[in-house]
Amino acid sequence: MRSSRFVTRLVAAGAVAAAVLTAGCSVDNASGDTSKPTIRLAYQTFPSGDLVVKNNGWLEEALPDYTIVWTKFDSGADINTAFLAGEVDFGAIGSSPVARGLSAPLNIPYQVAFVLDVAGDNEALVAREGTGIERVEDLRGRRIATAFASTAHYSLLAALDRAGIAPGDVQLVDLQPQASLAAWERGDIDAVYTWLPTLDELRTSGTTLITCRELAADGKPTLDLGVVSTAFAQENPEAVDAWRSVQARALDTIADDREAAAAAVAEQIGITPEQAADQLSQGVFLTPAEVASPEWLGTDGAVGNVAVNLHTAAEFLASQRQIDAAPPLSVFEDAVYTEGLPDALGS
């Protein structure tokens, strides 16, 4: 019943802006220069090219006539809240929250402008040692934590469905990654579906039951996407092109100079470069040419398969009663920003 609580929080008078300020987010890289227009970016600390861009200041270099403000969020649900409040222009967010955001009652006016990564072993379901849980089927009647309205939540529901377990047959607990780690250490929960870097901490005293890589092979892939406010994209298409260009540069760096990419990610997350390199190896990173291919975003005037992926995710969320109904495919096709592709990616 997270859906009704979430909507209530969003529509309560005056509550949205307050939610953004208190939703576990922090602001950094903010310039005090108020004479320039501001670009506000919501980021998360999962290993990705977005952290490489942030750490190296590439967007600031590409757009010197803008003030760039980066704000850290704990999950896609919080980023959706920020978009509804009009507090961010770009966001790094999972495909399931995007599918939810583009569906009623949220109907968030944003568009997918980039594919940051395809989830592989970097999101997984882990059972705590000593619980006797060795496979997903053993979770019936157990307490499982995940961040509601996230890709991990979507994947958890898919994993349970795959094992023939209804959501009502387990006790689902809504916890952000670090909070789930604390509950795990106290023994309050039996399993967690979450993402890196918290996932690696859980693995030291847990057993991996299933990963997003396995669910993708079973027809339930999840992605980390870069989205942009529709209004911002319409008013500032050159800024969107610059943002996509530096994101493409980050993908090239991950592919061609993993050591440099790992060093940047390590600094942003607060781990060693070796740990960052290992975490990067667990995700699936496309080339810029692949991002602009029919399988993913597509090209100007020819939307790619990302729209189908989001529509499929919405249909599954509706079947799990996480949203009321999935919008038609056309809603998701309209929400893929292909203007200027592939030129903007240098591919």
Buried (B, 14 or more C-beta within 10 A) or exposed (E): EEBEEBEEBBEEEEBBEEBBEEBEBEEEBEEEEEEEEEBBBBBBBBBBBBBBBBBBEBBBEBBEEBBBBBBBBBBBBBBBBBBBBBBBBBBBBBBBBBBBBBBEEBEBBBBBBBBBBBBBBBBBBBBBEEBEBEEBEBBBEBBBBBBBBBBBBBBBBBBBBBBEBEBEEBBBBBBBBBBBBEBBEEEBBBBBBBBBBBBBBBEEEBBBBBBBBBBBEEEBBBBBBBBBBBEBBEEBBEBBBBBBBBBBBBBBBBBEEBEBBBBBBBBBBEBEBEBBBBBBBBBBBBBBBBBBBEBBBBBBEEBBBBBEBBBBBBBBBBEBEBBEEBBEBEBBBBBBBBBBBBBBBEB
